[in-house]
């Protein structure tokens, strides 16, 4: 039990001391606008509650003015972008906690009995705490938010129970007991519902990430990060369909690294993998946004070039060849590439188009390698 308690305290203390994440929240802009609208809209309501509370009492004279000052400071920080959303969220949350418990303890222990404090606690303290139980899941991760919510709930319940037990037995009637049970059952249900919704959201987000990861694995070559054979064939089917329908040019360029087996034999497969990754990195700047680079297999790659005729494909192939031949690396040996290119002709299937480019690639190898040849 002591170990669990220490773990609980450590997790709570880390909420305040935890360093900010290195990456900016991608939703910061949206959150800032939403929070700014919400805070400006809620300000009249807060002022109305303050005025209706009257000029007397610690809460009305001290706690509420301080809370409103902090509230206005948060509005200013949101407007000026001087402070990160993460800092504003946490500062506002803990200010709300401080206000709720200052008000709760003051009302509890300045009242003659629990019956006198019941209305104020219900209208202000429990309303504020219920809001904080939900807000915790917007500010912290699900597990931290659950720990914070349960801790706030336990502290509040303990304070009320101590007050109730300090009264004579004749002073605690069934109405007060019923009120205590109803209020805490309601707040407990809110905590459970908020956690369930947050947990469900986390699981849906996890499933989405897993689905995207599986899709990436199914369509991407894991070594080089470019499209794999399955994905490139699927893209080629779409492009040949467009070329057939709209009579637009389409070309493919196949290239194979020359004597790549010698690289693996002389330097090891690790260096061979480095060569493949560096070749892909070197080729990317040559390609247009509409071109698609894929790994066809082993040391062989393919480029889909929509809106590209055979003359333009020849220029593209030569740029690719030059980029590979001129690649300089301290970590891997130099290589060259042989390239074959072909333009789509009416009636070509993806397989036929690739076969013609492959025959051109074979011709480039026969003619001495490190060259680009067009399909016959």
Secondary structure, 3 states (H helix, E strand, C coil): CHHHHHHHHHHHHHHHHCCCCCCCCCCHHHHHHHHHHHHHHHHHHHHHHHHHHCCCCHHHHHHHHHHHHHHHHHHHHHHHCCCCHHHHHHHHHHHHHHHHHHHHHHHHHHCCCHHHHHHHHHHHHHHHHHHHHHHHHHHCCHHHHHHHHHHHHHHHHHHHHHHHHCCCHHHCCHHHHHHHHHHHHHHHHHHHHHHHHHHHHHHHHHHHHHHHHHHHHHHECCCCCCECHHHHHHHHHHHHHHHHHHCCCEEEEEEEECCHHHHHHHHCHHHHHHHHHHHHHHHHCCCCCCCEEEEEECCEEEEEEECCCHHHHHHHHHHHHHHHHCCCCCCCCCCCEEEEEEECCCCCCHHHHHHHHHHHHHHHHHCCCCCEEECC
